[in-house]
Amino acid sequence: MVERSDRAPLLDWEEVPSAAPVAAPSKDRLASPSSSRAPSGCSPPGLGWSSGPGGPTPSRSVSNADGCSSTPPATSSKDEALLSDNEDHLSDSGSREVSLEDRMVKWEEKDQIVSVFVVTFNTRSGNMLEWCLPKDMDLEGVEFKAIASGSHRVTTDFIYFRKGCYFGLACFANMAVESTVERGARMKSVGILSPSYTLLYRYMSFLEHQVRLQLQSPGHYSPLEAFYEDKRALLPPSGDGVVTACPANAWGAAINHCMHPEMKITHPAGCMSQFIRFFGEQIMVLWKLALLRRRILIFSPPPVGVVCYRVYCCCCLANISIPGIGAAVPEFRPFFYVNVADISALENELSYVACTTEKIFEEKKDLYDVYVDNQNVKTCREGLKPLLRLSTADREKYRKLTEQRQMLLYSQEENGDCVSSEEDLFILFFLEQNNRIFQTLGEVAGSPDPTLTQESVRAMGLDPHGDRLFLLHLLEIYGYDTLLVSEQLCCS
């Protein structure tokens, strides 16, 4: 029996791989119940919203130059046909039933590109949609998402965004030209849309190459046409339409695959470590606000890509793996980059995290609960202002996180440990903290005396006095109406 290669045949839209030596594959790692992660490092894939199931599928990881792992290329259409044939055979034979979790894994591995487009900046008309497939796709407003406000100040950038029920990734480039019509600069962006933001990373290098090609040879669309024909959306097993998250009935069965969002980290140091360094102790404030499902808007001038990663990191703060917890609270939706065209959409959102380059948003105080400008986290909501102050427990948790991170870095340096990653450490740290809170709340709620005392609050890892307001907000939002609060917690 001939063994099939993991690498799909080279297609018309793909770049020829370099002759550089390839690093040896690392050992397979399956997602464990505690972490539910794909092979770790810098690039595990997954899908879906942050607060709902949407995690990775197990796959082989390959060590790359920066010591992080990357996933193998996506399967080809031939591979997908074989998978489909196997599914039909199992269904016809009736010998065994394909589990819901297995079907989800197959669904997650398939490409789901619903559109590919080119956006350009015209000196007379501004941002314009230059070309797209399919031709009848509603891409109104995408020209202002793919080229962010202020992008003329940077040479290259990448942007994650939301367009209706889809997520997009666009790569932008700005090239100097000797043209009076173009005023000395040509700016374009090449992007794609998919139901899942966590699969988009696979095509980052392709989009970067294509936007350079569009700058040098405008109107050369054949690689993009070939790409779309090869990768256009394949629907999940339900077949009723493209969905934006894991099927709701799969939550219980696939909890170990769908715990938190995953995203390709292209920054050599990883976005988690940069997130910690950038915000420092303030990440504990963001953690509380994310867990309370507040509307968080992050402002930063271009480049936008690194800020999109901060949106992702904020989503990771709110992960909970205890079944049933948070089912009644709003989803913590990642909007990624937003502009003034998104104002009407944000007005209807109960909970989200997004970033923008447009300072005018700061004046739109009804659109957000928390505004993050550089490292400055602020709110105009009087009830939330006390939460911006760090408690004793917050500082202790941050100290523990820093110690664990230093131990991991030491292990990586001394022992060459490439299995563990800062992303694993970061996500699991807050996941365990969140689970600890809700496990304790559940135990107290089920006890003969459902009263929160100083001891039970300390058992959650919280400060009985400094975190009292946070705890009261938490009880209200997550529906712990039957719990009583001891008078001891009122003496702050």
Secondary structure, 3 states (H helix, E strand, C coil): CCCCCCCCCCCCCCCCCCCCCCCCECCCCCCCCCCCCCCCCCCCCCCCCCCCCCCCCCCCCEECCCCCEECCCCCCHHHHHHHHHHHHHHHHHCCCCCCHHHHHHHHHHCCCECEEEEEEEECCCEEEEEEEECCCCCCCCHHHHHCCCCHHHCCEEEEEEEECCEEEEEEEEEEECCCCCCCCEEEEEEEEEECCHHHHHHHHHHHHHHHHHHHHCCCCCHHHHHHHHHHECCCCCCCCCCCCCCCHHHCCCCCCCCCCCCCCCCCCCCHHHHHHHHHCCHHHHHHHHHHCCCEEEEECCCCCHHHHHHHHHHHHCCCCCCCCCCCCCCCCEEEEECCHHHHHHHHCCCCEEEEECCHHHHHCHHHCCEEEECCEEECCCCCCHHHHCCCHHHHHHHHHHHHHHHHHHHHHHHHCCCCCCHHHHHHHHHHHHHHHHHHHHHHHHCCCCCEECHHHHHHCCCCCCCCHHHHHHHHHHCCCCCCEECHHHHCC
